[in-house]
Amino acid sequence: MSPTSAPHPATDIAARVRALLVAARPGWRGRALYALVSLPLGGLFLLLYIGLVGSVIAVVYGIGVLLVLLVLAITRGLAGLARRLARRLLGVDVPDGERVRDQRGVVRRLRRLVFAADTWRALGWLGARVLLAVATATTLLLGAAVFAALGWGIDWDPINALPLLALMALDVALTVAAVDLLVRLSASVAPRLLGTAPEQRIAALQQSTRRLADRNKLARDLHDTIGHALTASLLQATAARRTLTPTDDRPLHPDFARQALGHIEINTRTALAELDRVLTVLRAEDGGRDPAPFAAPTLADLEDLLAGLRDGGLPVDLVVDGEVDDVPAAVQELAYRVVQEGTTNVLRHAGTPPTVARVVRSGPTLVVQVHNDPVAQLDVRPGPGGGRGLTGLRERAVAAGGTFRAERTPSGGFDLCVTLPLSGAA
């Protein structure tokens, strides 16, 4: 073998250590290996503390700040190593902390490096590991000294051999038990110092809850918008087909057909825009970015919403009673969704009966109602959805502090009524 191809001793040692760690499993072997590894790591952590003290002292010379940042960065890296060792050798579930490198911008990274609780808790862990390494080394040296003292300078004979061997075995057992106790103490402390802080876990849980609530809202909005667009397009396409293929002696109405096709185009564009918005928001959240704000529908958009339904053949009127311009945006959006879902359900389940959408401001509340007359002739046009729209409306109304009612009227029609407090949030 040529000299250039011979493995480097340091590389060979590192490979052997890596193979040993990979083969290790939690148990007495893992704890024994962890105790042995803690001795050189304790020395390394002690050097790190000495470097931190030296860098603080060097602040007066103008370079200490950079040294402190370097020591803190090394601390976080060593904490990651300690976290992996605890998982591999001790079987301890230590969650990963916040990664400074994931922060955007140098200033934000430096701020998180210095002020993050993970950094200082990791520094505390390294200090605890120094003490545990000293305790482990002291225990091993003391056990070895007692073992040597028991067997040094003793005249072995059949009388004293058995008691001495028993004492030496007891010394070994106590030493191993003490080291194992120290390792178990490390395993109990590791999750508290190496894991995420309680306030960080609470913040992550709150963020996850907010993201889940936002995704549920997006799903409901997507259901409302696309369900309404497809149902309205189905109505308009049916009306256009009937005008272009009239029965009996009815005349053709190409202008009406063109108008219906125009509404179908608008509905399709609206549905695609809503789908694109939802996908954009989801991609931004998955990428850790804040989604771009979007314009939520308001009560001023109701007339455009119902105009296409009228052109498609649904006789629907809009009645707005009271001043609604100063209604909170969240309440306006929810009121819009109520009218959207209500008229969509009329088309799905009742066809084209006379329908009235009312928005009435009554003191501190906003009453939104969609009422349709009895079906004169069954002309149902099933659309997408399986009854989840009203359930979603009920959940949103209750979450906003309002009330929800959806029931058949004595005359055979259907009435959807939602009362929303003006101080609520959708």
RAVENMO-V930530 format. One record per helix or strand of 2 or more residues. SS is the DSSP state (@ for helix, = for strand). FROM is the first residue (numbers start at 1). TO is the last residue. If there is no record, write none. Layout:
ss->[SS	SS]
from->[FROM	FROM]
to->[TO	TO]
This chain:
ss->[@	@	@	@	@	@	@	@	@	@	@	=	@	=	=	@	=	=]
from->[3	9	28	64	100	106	117	161	198	254	299	316	329	355	365	388	403	414]
to->[5	23	61	90	102	115	151	194	244	286	312	321	349	362	372	399	408	421]
